Amino acid sequence: MSSIINIRRDAAADCSRIMELVQELAIYERAPQEVTVSVEHFMESGFGPKPVWWAFVAEEEGMIKGFAL
């Protein structure tokens, strides 16, 4: 049985989950200390008055499973 994957532009509400995935990757790469940004800073830099990044997220059954930043 296959699930439908939905790709969409990110929203500010996605920042916490994206940061969770970033942390998971950093742990996998044995470099968790390299993640120095807070969720608040991450959200501000993407959704504040002068955004410096944007992303797409991949959702499966309403859960973000991946992203492209």
C-alpha positions as CSV (number, residue, x, y, z in Angstrom):
1,M,0.0,0.0,0.0
2,S,1.5,3.4,-1.0
3,S,0.8,6.7,0.6
4,I,0.4,10.0,-1.2
5,I,3.3,12.5,-0.7
6,N,2.3,16.1,-0.8
7,I,5.0,18.7,-1.7
8,R,4.2,22.3,-0.8
9,R,5.8,25.6,0.1
10,D,6.6,25.9,3.8
11,A,4.7,27.9,6.3
12,A,5.9,29.5,9.6
13,A,4.1,26.7,11.5
14,D,6.5,24.2,9.9
15,C,9.6,25.7,11.4
16,S,9.6,23.5,14.5
17,R,9.3,20.3,12.5
18,I,12.0,21.4,10.0
19,M,14.3,22.1,12.9
20,E,13.6,18.6,14.3
21,L,14.7,17.1,11.0
22,V,17.8,19.3,11.0
23,Q,18.7,18.1,14.5
24,E,18.1,14.5,13.4
25,L,20.4,14.9,10.5
26,A,23.1,16.6,12.6
27,I,22.9,13.7,15.1
28,Y,23.2,11.2,12.3
29,E,26.2,13.0,10.9
30,R,27.7,13.0,14.4
31,A,27.7,16.8,14.5
32,P,24.8,18.0,16.7
33,Q,26.9,20.9,18.0
34,E,26.9,22.3,14.5
35,V,23.2,23.3,14.8
36,T,23.5,26.7,16.5
37,V,20.3,28.4,15.4
38,S,17.2,28.5,17.7
39,V,13.7,27.8,16.3
40,E,12.8,31.4,17.0
41,H,15.8,32.7,15.0
42,F,15.1,30.2,12.2
43,M,11.4,31.3,12.0
44,E,12.4,35.0,12.0
45,S,15.0,34.5,9.3
46,G,12.5,32.8,7.1
47,F,9.3,34.6,7.9
48,G,10.3,38.0,9.3
49,P,10.4,41.3,7.4
50,K,13.6,40.3,5.4
51,P,13.5,36.5,4.8
52,V,16.8,34.9,3.8
53,W,15.5,31.4,3.1
54,W,12.4,29.5,1.8
55,A,11.7,25.9,1.6
56,F,9.4,23.1,0.3
57,V,8.2,20.4,2.6
58,A,7.2,16.8,1.8
59,E,4.2,15.6,3.8
60,E,2.8,12.1,4.2
61,E,-0.5,11.8,6.0
62,G,-0.2,15.3,7.3
63,M,3.3,14.7,8.8
64,I,6.3,16.5,7.4
65,K,8.8,13.8,6.4
66,G,11.4,15.9,4.6
67,F,12.2,19.3,3.3
68,A,14.3,21.2,0.7
69,L,15.7,24.5,2.0
